[in-house]
Amino acid sequence: MIIAPPAQIGASIDEIDTPALIVDLDAFERNLQKMALYVAKTGVRLRAHAKTHKSSDVAKKQIAAGAIGQCVQKVGEAEALVNSGIQDVLVTNQIVGAEKLRRLAKLAQRAKIGICFDDRSQVRAASEAAVREGVRIDGYVEIDTGMLRCGVKPGAIAAELAQHITQASGLTFKGIQAYHGSAQHLPTAFERRAEISKAIAFVKETQEALNRVGLDAKVITGAGTGTFRIEAESGVYTELQAGSYLFMDVDYAVIKDESGHDYSEFEHSLFVLSTIMSVAGDSWVVADAGLKSYSGEKGPPRVHNGPGLSVVSMSDEHGKIAVSQGSHKPVLGEKILLIPGHCDPTINLHNWYVGVRNGRVEEIWEIDARGASR
Amino acid sequence: MIIAPPAQIGASIDEIDTPALIVDLDAFERNLQKMALYVAKTGVRLRAHAKTHKSSDVAKKQIAAGAIGQCVQKVGEAEALVNSGIQDVLVTNQIVGAEKLRRLAKLAQRAKIGICFDDRSQVRAASEAAVREGVRIDGYVEIDTGMLRCGVKPGAIAAELAQHITQASGLTFKGIQAYHGSAQHLPTAFERRAEISKAIAFVKETQEALNRVGLDAKVITGAGTGTFRIEAESGVYTELQAGSYLFMDVDYAVIKDESGHDYSEFEHSLFVLSTIMSVAGDSWVVADAGLKSYSGEKGPPRVHNGPGLSVVSMSDEHGKIAVSQGSHKPVLGEKILLIPGHCDPTINLHNWYVGVRNGRVEEIWEIDARGASR
């Protein structure tokens, strides 16, 4: 079934059908520019992560603001971006399976494509796909930075894998993928700094091992919204992969900054607009957005500008909102904005962003990589 | 972007692209038949809930097996079903907003449509929409069964709302919506029985109040997979709204039955097929399915037939699987089946079910109401 946009350009907020994914364009643009300015100042490059936004429209805005390209997790995401004209895409993890590698190699006929490795057999498989399609693909060695997920051990083992990439037809050894995902959400700046310091040491160790075998990682890529300044100022990382900075979410709002305050480097610009569908409860109301409009694994969304209102349970299509004593109890049909617990999987539930400024719908962007998990 | 099916009919399991939503057709059909037989024996009717399966193909199988129609939560789901020829759809909650009510009334030109109320103003709004489109819509009073979400208080207040429905042009008062969602997942059969007993008492109280004002609820509708036998055997409920029974999930697997054993009334028939994408870790592997392929708010999925394997962290597109000492460590490219934590929001992430029997893809069903949250 085709899902139509929930509003037309020019509509007022009240005319937007709900649930709808809303972007506060002023806040979004401030976030976009703030990161662009920071990156320009430090000299690292931004390769923003499309797994967050899942939209060629948003990717183009990042590139227009100076990003050198995009990161993705999946071939399907890369296809959406390249089909819309994006020219430089790095798959920030492993792609396993001959058919997926064939699709990726096909994309390399039209764009610069990179892929990460943490296993020799995968180098061979990607090389075969590249040769078959007559392309070159950039190969990155992913090292385990301490997040204990994908990636080989830093140092000699990583350098050995890089040699395999160098020797493989159709592949160009380009650099090191050194992303530390779990560090992004550590509660204090001290903990985040400690974890990323270890990651930086692992990168240095790997760079030295590469040099010993006559190789050099031209690109060191990693970092997310919670730690990007640390990587950028390390003197080691050359590319940042942040994505959530555009939108932010409750998961990022609860971590603390260097001063111990709530992390407010960027503003909440992403919301789920929801309509109050039931006011029969004494001390609660029910909104028409649930687990199919926002992801719940990081906890419930927050009510934006809703003092005394808190989402206390999430059903498939209902959100129950407790109204504290003395607070305004929303009326039937009233619209509220919810700040999602976790932006990436929330966006993946929707087909359209509705961009709003001064209470009017100004832009509608397609989430063209929604569901592109293959 | 159009998401193509992850396999073709006739393919082997190994040829299915991942992540993919898999249905074990044998288990699915046993679940379908088991509920159909039970319902036929007790004399209650099954109005299965499409919010679980989101697919006209699945709805038609339920109806072919004896279900009298379907439940939905959203107008968009009702549209998908009616467009595919389903003739009897009950919206099991409130629909707020003139445009949504207009769409619903339009559907009533082609199918039997019901809707729930817990507010007088909504009765008026639905009546206006029905009159405008020249249709009749069945109206149900939703009572709060003790789950403290939507619904008016049982008894006189509910009867008063029923009178409003009776008096409203274009609406036919049909019955009582008395679903208790949170009771479905209470850990013990004793707790579930205690909660549903209260719901049954609330229904009786409401039926008596209706009779006092000369009304009669012809339909008492509710129940889910965790409690349906209690409602069915109450002598009060006439329709069951179960949905998850077709597929099951970890959330249902952890509750206990009357004997204190794990709840096994129905079999797991729904899985997310995933490929091992990284084996670089010492004591873990990483699969290519994360929060964009299964919902995580009820906890991680379980590895099916994977002794010693447990999903220990969920990222957007990664699932980290710990391998206990002495267990088989999956190899790169190996495919594993994951039992989702919560079936409904998991299904809503996918566009296709891949039906498998004897290791071969036998059927592919479209999830045509995926994302139909408006």
Interface residues (C-beta under 8 A of the other chain):
Chain A: M1 I3 P6 D17 T18 P19 A20 K51 Q73 K74 G76 E79 A80 N83 N93 Q94 I95 V96 G97 E99 K100 D118 D119 S121 Q122 D144 L148 R149 C150 G151 V152 K153 G181 S182 T275 I276 M277 S278 V279 A280 G281 W284 V286 D288 A289 L291 K292 S293 S295 G296 E297 S313 M314 S315 D316 E317 H318 K320 L332 G333 H342 D344 P345 N348 L349 H350 N351 D368 A369 R370 G371 A372 S373 R374
Chain B: M1 I3 P6 D17 T18 P19 A20 K51 Q73 K74 G76 E79 A80 N83 N93 Q94 I95 V96 G97 E99 K100 D118 D119 S121 Q122 D144 L148 R149 C150 G151 V152 K153 G181 S182 T275 I276 M277 S278 V279 A280 G281 W284 V286 D288 A289 L291 K292 S293 S295 G296 E297 S313 M314 S315 D316 E317 H318 K320 L332 G333 H342 D344 P345 N348 L349 H350 N351 D368 A369 R370 G371 A372 S373 R374
